[in-house]
């Protein structure tokens, strides 16, 4: 168990999973994933969430070490997703007198995932604003539905001003990984919570009314300093505003000619003074990172080959993800490649038409198989429009 200091009475008992390769079976996590869990030691003892069943044995060892012979009185279930509830049955088996704390929706979903727990006797159902006194510590519950599941709630500990934020403010990676918080938190936010900007804004309004000394999420870094930085990024992200000035080029190339054109277009944009130009090869690069960059910058360029009278599938997949995550408020240019019947541009624009506040920049540029001097001139003109 890693030695992570929270406070004298609040102990970290989470587990780093270094063997996980795909979080939620879709997001690459080269540095693994942290399942955060906490214990509040007072006259009454409260465990704040459990951990994925992949790490139950280690999690129980961490819990027992923190308890030092005592027994938990409460298990607060902020989120029923299996990566946090996967060890509840093991906890109950070892400590059958524990009381489960959750809201009405918590217990509905808990019974669906774990039918054997549906009739577990000792439950405390809480609602918005309810409190639970442990002794010198008092838990105050706030309902935060759809951040990012309907049963999610967060908990504020009043005496030490700790905000247990469920999945909000989480990130990919383990706690013992030295990496930039914003990079992996941004990728995590837009792919996990990106659809629910309105709900995240509601959470931020509730958080603004609290005096918070530390944010304790269920994944990733425990946030102890400069909280305004993290809250500010979440405010920007959840309002779907660009975080940085820059241009993201998303490229879907079959035989490499569209990719060569994308690389040439990137050079043009940089030569014309674009603040930042990021290029992703959708056939090779991590899709979650492409989604992240699409939201990070204020402009995007879609470049794709035509395919079966439509668009190359990796581009369509990317656009489906953007639509699902409520992509909006951006300037977007479209470049297609088609050797005999170009169709990619039409399909890409049909997706953009389903998104809010998208401004199309310039005319669609069509490449016929490979770049020509004439097509390069059109790209130059489009680049001029993008860097205005």
Beta strands, then each sheet from edge to edge (+ up, - down):
strand 1: 10-12
strand 2: 15-17
strand 3: 22-23
strand 4: 27-28
strand 5: 33-35
strand 6: 38-40
strand 7: 46-48
strand 8: 74-76
strand 9: 99-102
strand 10: 123-125
strand 11: 131-133
strand 12: 138-143
strand 13: 153-157
strand 14: 162-164
strand 15: 214-216
strand 16: 244-252
strand 17: 277-281
strand 18: 297-307
strand 19: 310-311
strand 20: 328-337
strand 21: 356-360
strand 22: 365-367
sheet 1: 1+ 6- 7+ 8+ 9+ 10+
sheet 2: 2+ 5-
sheet 3: 3+ 4-
sheet 4: 11+ 12- 13+ 14- 15-
sheet 5: 17+ 16+ 18+ 19-
sheet 6: 17+ 16+ 18+ 20+ 21+
sheet 7: 17+ 16+ 18+ 20+ 22+
end
